[in-house]
């Protein structure tokens, strides 16, 4: 039992400031995040910053952590497997 945590890419490298960015980075640091997603609605307002977020995750936590967030964990959910 438990919960899965997803963060939006703008939360770590976008224009969001303050407590949200700090909180998400702390969750990442403690390996408590399961998915990375976007909150993009269009390219002019709330556009995705996927590449910047991927670069940040690789730099701070390594490629294997990024792969869990965007490949392995989503695949497990689709296959009805526990993460």
N, CA, C and O atoms as a GROMACS GRO file, in nm:
protein
  332
    1UNK      N    1   0.085  -0.118   0.000
    1UNK     CA    2   0.000   0.000   0.000
    1UNK      C    3   0.089   0.124   0.000
    1UNK      O    4   0.206   0.119   0.039
    2UNK      N    5   0.032   0.231  -0.044
    2UNK     CA    6   0.106   0.357  -0.048
    2UNK      C    7   0.055   0.443  -0.162
    2UNK      O    8  -0.054   0.420  -0.216
    3UNK      N    9   0.134   0.541  -0.197
    3UNK     CA   10   0.098   0.632  -0.304
    3UNK      C   11   0.215   0.646  -0.400
    3UNK      O   12   0.331   0.624  -0.363
    4UNK      N   13   0.184   0.682  -0.522
    4UNK     CA   14   0.286   0.715  -0.618
    4UNK      C   15   0.286   0.867  -0.635
    4UNK      O   16   0.181   0.930  -0.631
    5UNK      N   17   0.404   0.924  -0.654
    5UNK     CA   18   0.416   1.068  -0.667
    5UNK      C   19   0.466   1.104  -0.806
    5UNK      O   20   0.563   1.047  -0.856
    6UNK      N   21   0.398   1.200  -0.865
    6UNK     CA   22   0.436   1.253  -0.996
    6UNK      C   23   0.463   1.402  -0.981
    6UNK      O   24   0.392   1.470  -0.907
    7UNK      N   25   0.563   1.452  -1.050
    7UNK     CA   26   0.586   1.596  -1.051
    7UNK      C   27   0.582   1.646  -1.195
    7UNK      O   28   0.610   1.572  -1.289
    8UNK      N   29   0.546   1.772  -1.210
    8UNK     CA   30   0.545   1.835  -1.340
    8UNK      C   31   0.681   1.897  -1.368
    8UNK      O   32   0.745   1.950  -1.277
    9UNK      N   33   0.725   1.888  -1.492
    9UNK     CA   34   0.858   1.935  -1.527
    9UNK      C   35   0.882   2.080  -1.489
    9UNK      O   36   0.993   2.116  -1.449
   10UNK      N   37   0.782   2.164  -1.500
   10UNK     CA   38   0.797   2.304  -1.462
   10UNK      C   39   0.828   2.321  -1.314
   10UNK      O   40   0.880   2.425  -1.274
   11UNK      N   41   0.799   2.222  -1.234
   11UNK     CA   42   0.821   2.233  -1.090
   11UNK      C   43   0.969   2.236  -1.052
   11UNK      O   44   1.003   2.287  -0.945
   12UNK      N   45   1.056   2.184  -1.137
   12UNK     CA   46   1.198   2.184  -1.100
   12UNK      C   47   1.284   2.277  -1.184
   12UNK      O   48   1.389   2.322  -1.136
   13UNK      N   49   1.244   2.307  -1.306
   13UNK     CA   50   1.327   2.394  -1.390
   13UNK      C   51   1.248   2.505  -1.457
   13UNK      O   52   1.305   2.586  -1.530
   14UNK      N   53   1.121   2.510  -1.433
   14UNK     CA   54   1.037   2.612  -1.498
   14UNK      C   55   1.033   2.741  -1.419
   14UNK      O   56   1.121   2.767  -1.336
   15UNK      N   57   0.934   2.819  -1.444
   15UNK     CA   58   0.922   2.950  -1.382
   15UNK      C   59   0.854   2.946  -1.245
   15UNK      O   60   0.819   3.051  -1.191
   16UNK      N   61   0.836   2.828  -1.190
   16UNK     CA   62   0.778   2.817  -1.056
   16UNK      C   63   0.886   2.845  -0.953
   16UNK      O   64   0.997   2.792  -0.963
   17UNK      N   65   0.855   2.928  -0.857
   17UNK     CA   66   0.953   2.966  -0.756
   17UNK      C   67   0.905   2.924  -0.618
   17UNK      O   68   0.790   2.885  -0.597
   18UNK      N   69   0.997   2.933  -0.526
   18UNK     CA   70   0.962   2.919  -0.386
   18UNK      C   71   0.946   2.777  -0.337
   18UNK      O   72   1.024   2.688  -0.372
   19UNK      N   73   0.844   2.758  -0.255
   19UNK     CA   74   0.826   2.633  -0.181
   19UNK      C   75   0.802   2.512  -0.271
   19UNK      O   76   0.848   2.403  -0.239
   20UNK      N   77   0.732   2.530  -0.381
   20UNK     CA   78   0.702   2.416  -0.468
   20UNK      C   79   0.829   2.356  -0.526
   20UNK      O   80   0.850   2.235  -0.519
   21UNK      N   81   0.914   2.440  -0.583
   21UNK     CA   82   1.039   2.392  -0.642
   21UNK      C   83   1.126   2.325  -0.537
   21UNK      O   84   1.183   2.218  -0.560
   22UNK      N   85   1.138   2.387  -0.422
   22UNK     CA   86   1.219   2.332  -0.313
   22UNK      C   87   1.163   2.198  -0.266
   22UNK      O   88   1.238   2.104  -0.242
   23UNK      N   89   1.032   2.189  -0.253
   23UNK     CA   90   0.967   2.066  -0.208
   23UNK      C   91   0.989   1.952  -0.307
   23UNK      O   92   1.023   1.841  -0.266
   24UNK      N   93   0.969   1.978  -0.436
   24UNK     CA   94   0.987   1.874  -0.537
   24UNK      C   95   1.132   1.829  -0.542
   24UNK      O   96   1.159   1.709  -0.553
   25UNK      N   97   1.224   1.922  -0.533
   25UNK     CA   98   1.366   1.884  -0.532
   25UNK      C   99   1.401   1.800  -0.410
   25UNK      O  100   1.483   1.709  -0.418
   26UNK      N  101   1.339   1.829  -0.298
   26UNK     CA  102   1.362   1.748  -0.178
   26UNK      C  103   1.306   1.607  -0.196
   26UNK      O  104   1.370   1.510  -0.156
   27UNK      N  105   1.188   1.596  -0.256
   27UNK     CA  106   1.131   1.464  -0.284
   27UNK      C  107   1.222   1.384  -0.377
   27UNK      O  108   1.245   1.265  -0.355
   28UNK      N  109   1.274   1.450  -0.481
   28UNK     CA  110   1.366   1.383  -0.572
   28UNK      C  111   1.492   1.336  -0.499
   28UNK      O  112   1.537   1.224  -0.518
   29UNK      N  113   1.546   1.423  -0.415
   29UNK     CA  114   1.668   1.390  -0.340
   29UNK      C  115   1.649   1.265  -0.254
   29UNK      O  116   1.741   1.185  -0.237
   30UNK      N  117   1.530   1.249  -0.199
   30UNK     CA  118   1.502   1.136  -0.111
   30UNK      C  119   1.441   1.017  -0.187
   30UNK      O  120   1.391   0.922  -0.127
   31UNK      N  121   1.446   1.024  -0.321
   31UNK     CA  122   1.400   0.913  -0.405
   31UNK      C  123   1.252   0.880  -0.380
   31UNK      O  124   1.214   0.763  -0.375
   32UNK      N  125   1.171   0.982  -0.365
   32UNK     CA  126   1.029   0.964  -0.335
   32UNK      C  127   0.937   0.996  -0.452
   32UNK      O  128   0.815   1.001  -0.436
   33UNK      N  129   0.994   1.017  -0.569
   33UNK     CA  130   0.916   1.051  -0.687
   33UNK      C  131   0.914   0.932  -0.781
   33UNK      O  132   1.015   0.865  -0.799
   34UNK      N  133   0.799   0.906  -0.841
   34UNK     CA  134   0.783   0.789  -0.928
   34UNK      C  135   0.766   0.823  -1.075
   34UNK      O  136   0.799   0.742  -1.161
   35UNK      N  137   0.716   0.944  -1.105
   35UNK     CA  138   0.687   0.982  -1.244
   35UNK      C  139   0.720   1.128  -1.268
   35UNK      O  140   0.705   1.212  -1.180
   36UNK      N  141   0.765   1.155  -1.390
   36UNK     CA  142   0.785   1.292  -1.436
   36UNK      C  143   0.686   1.315  -1.550
   36UNK      O  144   0.675   1.233  -1.641
   37UNK      N  145   0.616   1.427  -1.546
   37UNK     CA  146   0.516   1.456  -1.649
   37UNK      C  147   0.517   1.606  -1.679
   37UNK      O  148   0.592   1.682  -1.618
   38UNK      N  149   0.435   1.646  -1.773
   38UNK     CA  150   0.422   1.788  -1.803
   38UNK      C  151   0.282   1.834  -1.768
   38UNK      O  152   0.188   1.755  -1.758
   39UNK      N  153   0.271   1.963  -1.750
   39UNK     CA  154   0.141   2.026  -1.729
   39UNK      C  155   0.116   2.121  -1.846
   39UNK      O  156   0.055   2.227  -1.830
   40UNK      N  157   0.166   2.082  -1.962
   40UNK     CA  158   0.159   2.168  -2.079
   40UNK      C  159   0.018   2.173  -2.134
   40UNK      O  160  -0.052   2.072  -2.145
   41UNK      N  161  -0.022   2.293  -2.168
   41UNK     CA  162  -0.152   2.312  -2.230
   41UNK      C  163  -0.136   2.357  -2.374
   41UNK      O  164  -0.220   2.325  -2.458
   42UNK      N  165  -0.031   2.430  -2.402
   42UNK     CA  166   0.003   2.470  -2.538
   42UNK      C  167   0.147   2.523  -2.536
   42UNK      O  168   0.210   2.527  -2.430
   43UNK      N  169   0.199   2.564  -2.650
   43UNK     CA  170   0.339   2.606  -2.658
   43UNK      C  171   0.362   2.750  -2.617
   43UNK      O  172   0.476   2.790  -2.596
   44UNK      N  173   0.258   2.830  -2.604
   44UNK     CA  174   0.277   2.970  -2.565
   44UNK      C  175   0.246   2.994  -2.417
   44UNK      O  176   0.304   3.083  -2.355
   45UNK      N  177   0.156   2.916  -2.362
   45UNK     CA  178   0.118   2.933  -2.222
   45UNK      C  179   0.135   2.798  -2.153
   45UNK      O  180   0.066   2.701  -2.186
   46UNK      N  181   0.227   2.791  -2.056
   46UNK     CA  182   0.256   2.666  -1.984
   46UNK      C  183   0.314   2.560  -2.078
   46UNK      O  184   0.269   2.445  -2.078
   47UNK      N  185   0.411   2.599  -2.156
   47UNK     CA  186   0.475   2.504  -2.247
   47UNK      C  187   0.565   2.408  -2.169
   47UNK      O  188   0.612   2.442  -2.061
   48UNK      N  189   0.588   2.289  -2.223
   48UNK     CA  190   0.669   2.190  -2.152
   48UNK      C  191   0.817   2.227  -2.153
   48UNK      O  192   0.866   2.288  -2.248
   49UNK      N  193   0.886   2.189  -2.048
   49UNK     CA  194   1.032   2.208  -2.039
   49UNK      C  195   1.096   2.072  -2.014
   49UNK      O  196   1.176   2.056  -1.922
   50UNK      N  197   1.060   1.976  -2.095
   50UNK     CA  198   1.101   1.838  -2.074
   50UNK      C  199   1.253   1.822  -2.082
   50UNK      O  200   1.312   1.759  -1.994
   51UNK      N  201   1.316   1.877  -2.184
   51UNK     CA  202   1.460   1.857  -2.199
   51UNK      C  203   1.538   1.916  -2.083
   51UNK      O  204   1.633   1.854  -2.035
   52UNK      N  205   1.500   2.035  -2.038
   52UNK     CA  206   1.568   2.095  -1.923
   52UNK      C  207   1.551   2.009  -1.799
   52UNK      O  208   1.645   1.992  -1.721
   53UNK      N  209   1.434   1.955  -1.781
   53UNK     CA  210   1.408   1.869  -1.665
   53UNK      C  211   1.488   1.741  -1.673
   53UNK      O  212   1.544   1.696  -1.573
   54UNK      N  213   1.494   1.680  -1.791
   54UNK     CA  214   1.572   1.559  -1.809
   54UNK      C  215   1.720   1.586  -1.779
   54UNK      O  216   1.785   1.506  -1.711
   55UNK      N  217   1.772   1.696  -1.830
   55UNK     CA  218   1.912   1.731  -1.805
   55UNK      C  219   1.937   1.751  -1.656
   55UNK      O  220   2.039   1.708  -1.603
   56UNK      N  221   1.844   1.817  -1.588
   56UNK     CA  222   1.858   1.840  -1.444
   56UNK      C  223   1.862   1.707  -1.368
   56UNK      O  224   1.949   1.688  -1.283
   57UNK      N  225   1.770   1.617  -1.398
   57UNK     CA  226   1.765   1.487  -1.329
   57UNK      C  227   1.894   1.409  -1.353
   57UNK      O  228   1.950   1.352  -1.260
   58UNK      N  229   1.941   1.405  -1.477
   58UNK     CA  230   2.064   1.331  -1.508
   58UNK      C  231   2.182   1.391  -1.433
   58UNK      O  232   2.263   1.319  -1.374
   59UNK      N  233   2.192   1.522  -1.434
   59UNK     CA  234   2.305   1.590  -1.368
   59UNK      C  235   2.305   1.566  -1.217
   59UNK      O  236   2.410   1.539  -1.159
   60UNK      N  237   2.189   1.576  -1.155
   60UNK     CA  238   2.180   1.565  -1.009
   60UNK      C  239   2.171   1.422  -0.958
   60UNK      O  240   2.224   1.391  -0.851
   61UNK      N  241   2.103   1.333  -1.033
   61UNK     CA  242   2.070   1.201  -0.979
   61UNK      C  243   2.109   1.084  -1.069
   61UNK      O  244   2.104   0.969  -1.026
   62UNK      N  245   2.147   1.112  -1.193
   62UNK     CA  246   2.191   1.006  -1.283
   62UNK      C  247   2.084   0.962  -1.381
   62UNK      O  248   1.965   0.980  -1.359
   63UNK      N  249   2.131   0.904  -1.491
   63UNK     CA  250   2.041   0.860  -1.598
   63UNK      C  251   1.948   0.748  -1.553
   63UNK      O  252   1.835   0.739  -1.601
   64UNK      N  253   1.993   0.662  -1.463
   64UNK     CA  254   1.907   0.551  -1.419
   64UNK      C  255   1.784   0.602  -1.345
   64UNK      O  256   1.676   0.543  -1.356
   65UNK      N  257   1.798   0.710  -1.269
   65UNK     CA  258   1.682   0.768  -1.200
   65UNK      C  259   1.585   0.827  -1.302
   65UNK      O  260   1.464   0.808  -1.291
   66UNK      N  261   1.638   0.898  -1.402
   66UNK     CA  262   1.553   0.952  -1.507
   66UNK      C  263   1.478   0.840  -1.578
   66UNK      O  264   1.358   0.850  -1.602
   67UNK      N  265   1.549   0.733  -1.611
   67UNK     CA  266   1.485   0.619  -1.679
   67UNK      C  267   1.372   0.559  -1.596
   67UNK      O  268   1.270   0.518  -1.652
   68UNK      N  269   1.388   0.554  -1.465
   68UNK     CA  270   1.280   0.504  -1.379
   68UNK      C  271   1.158   0.596  -1.388
   68UNK      O  272   1.045   0.549  -1.394
   69UNK      N  273   1.183   0.727  -1.388
   69UNK     CA  274   1.074   0.824  -1.388
   69UNK      C  275   0.995   0.827  -1.519
   69UNK      O  276   0.873   0.846  -1.517
   70UNK      N  277   1.063   0.809  -1.631
   70UNK     CA  278   0.994   0.829  -1.759
   70UNK      C  279   0.976   0.701  -1.842
   70UNK      O  280   0.904   0.702  -1.942
   71UNK      N  281   1.041   0.592  -1.802
   71UNK     CA  282   1.028   0.468  -1.879
   71UNK      C  283   0.980   0.352  -1.792
   71UNK      O  284   0.871   0.299  -1.813
   72UNK      N  285   1.062   0.313  -1.694
   72UNK     CA  286   1.036   0.190  -1.619
   72UNK      C  287   0.910   0.197  -1.532
   72UNK      O  288   0.827   0.106  -1.536
   73UNK      N  289   0.896   0.302  -1.453
   73UNK     CA  290   0.778   0.312  -1.366
   73UNK      C  291   0.647   0.324  -1.445
   73UNK      O  292   0.551   0.255  -1.412
   74UNK      N  293   0.641   0.410  -1.548
   74UNK     CA  294   0.517   0.413  -1.627
   74UNK      C  295   0.484   0.277  -1.690
   74UNK      O  296   0.367   0.238  -1.697
   75UNK      N  297   0.586   0.208  -1.736
   75UNK     CA  298   0.564   0.077  -1.796
   75UNK      C  299   0.508  -0.021  -1.693
   75UNK      O  300   0.420  -0.102  -1.725
   76UNK      N  301   0.558  -0.015  -1.570
   76UNK     CA  302   0.507  -0.103  -1.465
   76UNK      C  303   0.360  -0.075  -1.436
   76UNK      O  304   0.282  -0.169  -1.416
   77UNK      N  305   0.321   0.050  -1.434
   77UNK     CA  306   0.181   0.084  -1.410
   77UNK      C  307   0.093   0.029  -1.522
   77UNK      O  308  -0.013  -0.028  -1.496
   78UNK      N  309   0.138   0.046  -1.645
   78UNK     CA  310   0.060  -0.006  -1.758
   78UNK      C  311   0.047  -0.157  -1.754
   78UNK      O  312  -0.051  -0.213  -1.804
   79UNK      N  313   0.145  -0.224  -1.695
   79UNK     CA  314   0.142  -0.370  -1.683
   79UNK      C  315   0.083  -0.416  -1.549
   79UNK      O  316   0.089  -0.534  -1.515
   80UNK      N  317   0.025  -0.320  -1.475
   80UNK     CA  318  -0.036  -0.349  -1.346
   80UNK      C  319   0.063  -0.413  -1.247
   80UNK      O  320   0.028  -0.505  -1.173
   81UNK      N  321   0.187  -0.364  -1.248
   81UNK     CA  322   0.290  -0.412  -1.158
   81UNK      C  323   0.319  -0.311  -1.050
   81UNK      O  324   0.301  -0.190  -1.069
   82UNK      N  325   0.363  -0.358  -0.936
   82UNK     CA  326   0.401  -0.274  -0.824
   82UNK      C  327   0.536  -0.207  -0.851
   82UNK      O  328   0.627  -0.270  -0.904
   83UNK      N  329   0.546  -0.082  -0.815
   83UNK     CA  330   0.673  -0.009  -0.831
   83UNK      C  331   0.753  -0.023  -0.703
   83UNK      O  332   0.864   0.030  -0.693
   0.00000   0.00000   0.00000
